[in-house]
Amino acid sequence: MEKLQNYINGNWSISSEDQTTPVINPATQEVLGRVPIGPNTAKDLDSAVNHAHAAYLEWRNVPVMRRVQPLYKLKTLLEENSEEISRLITLECGKTIHESRAELQRAIENVETACATPTLIQSEFSENIARGVDEFMIRQPLGVCGCIAPFNFPGMIPFWFLPYAIACGNSFVLKPSEKVPLTMMRVFELMEDIELPKGLVSLVHGGKETVDAMLEHPKVKAISFVGSTPVARYIYSQGAKYGKRVQAQGGAKNPVVIMPDADLDVTSKIIADSVFGCAGQRCLAASNIITVSDVSGTIKESLFEAAKLKRTGYGLDELVDMGPVISSQSKSRVEMLIDRGEREGAEVILDGRNCSIKGFETGNFLHPTILEGLPLNGDLVKTEIFGPVMSLLPMNSLEQALEFINGNNYGNMACIFTSSGASARKFRNEADAGNIGINIGVAAPMAQFPFSGWNDSFFGDLHGQGRHGIEFFTQTKVVIERWPKEWTRKF
Ligand code: NAD
């Protein structure tokens, strides 16, 4: 199997790094390609950044109306090739084809939003701050911007950043996850036809060595990271050490509260989709399901039925609801965490371990799992499982639920299901999370809103998407000017 190529300075080229890691179809274990991974990938990164810097010096002076024109073409190309790209997402990442199509749609919406950059980048002007003196602020690009992406949304997450970065006048270097590099390679092939200057966007494969080279490179001015919390924390602190602007999105453990006045049938279906969608490998997957007071018994049955209905299988099968997890290690880890839950005192009321799918016996499949009775002071209620596991946590009141939620270190998403405006208002006001769902199971912000994780789910200030994207990818310059009449030369 051939080593996958980098895209640097408008060309596909082979890394000098000999070590590789396989890209594996999680449903079949087929090797789809080999990613260069090792110390020499730092040279690839250096080359990409130097070309990106040269491209930036020209691109920054291209009028913003012209800079967004390639994005319009990109939107059309992504739409025309959406089925092929969606299949590629499923092939390397495992999620269902429906989930891949939805993911790509979110990517396209970010391209559309970034097309509004000529308006979004407009700034402020104050006339006569003193007699005859005006002051205004302009937004200028930063330079080379780097992006380090996770495995779980190979088609969407780079688009939280790329379109905004280049529309604002920067160049962009992407390091995709070594587990799922193929989707973005295909997208970069398509981008060859949108008439971007050579070197403006690059794709460099690798792992930690590539990331460290990006963090240390003096010409990289900003880094957008999405991945697990320990790595997010590392990127943020190293980025600070090397003087970079960093936005680092981390992991999560998302709670959902079901109040006694919620519509139980609708609620349980939505919650099952939230927990088991993408096999639980979403940073916005619901995980701790808090049932308040008398709702517990009925909702338990209803969630159990909704979970049992999920058909696990190969993601390219249109009838399948849940694909495999990303790797055999990941499957073993999830099973090990379910074991740990049992040891902590939970009852496994629906057991998804030891799952085997006919025709795909080697795949990393798990069926939906439901745990009941985990101790609230235990480890597992605070651990990101990143697999199809629901924990049912009965509580007595909304106040108790909020206290539990706010005691968690993460803060990516918190949701409530209720028909009471007062409960909903209290929840949105008091829950410590950056993305709140009210009768919504996956509170994923649309492209025009920031993806707003808090606490250990985010390190930085400005988030991805929308206006935050414009602010992150520009630096402000304030100009104060005076034009004394007596200095005007008379002709
Ligand atoms: P990960 O942290 O293992 O990897 C993310 C990226 O960091 C990859 O490109 C990888 O090559 C690189 N990397 C890994 N270890 C590194 C190290 N030691 N030093 C430098 N770079 C390193 O994450 P993952 O498993 O690919 O993705 C799953 C995680 O991402 C979950 O925790 C999930 O919650 C999180 N996530 C968060 C969001 C969000 O918006 N907050 C969105 C998607 C995923």
Boltz pocket constraint, residues with backbone or C-beta under 6 A from the ligand:
constraints:
  - pocket:
      binder: B
      contacts: [[A, 148], [A, 149], [A, 150], [A, 151], [A, 152], [A, 153], [A, 175], [A, 176], [A, 177], [A, 178], [A, 206], [A, 207], [A, 208], [A, 211], [A, 212], [A, 226], [A, 227], [A, 228], [A, 229], [A, 231], [A, 232], [A, 234], [A, 249], [A, 250], [A, 251], [A, 252], [A, 282], [A, 283], [A, 384], [A, 386], [A, 412], [A, 451], [A, 453], [A, 457]]
      max_distance: 6.0
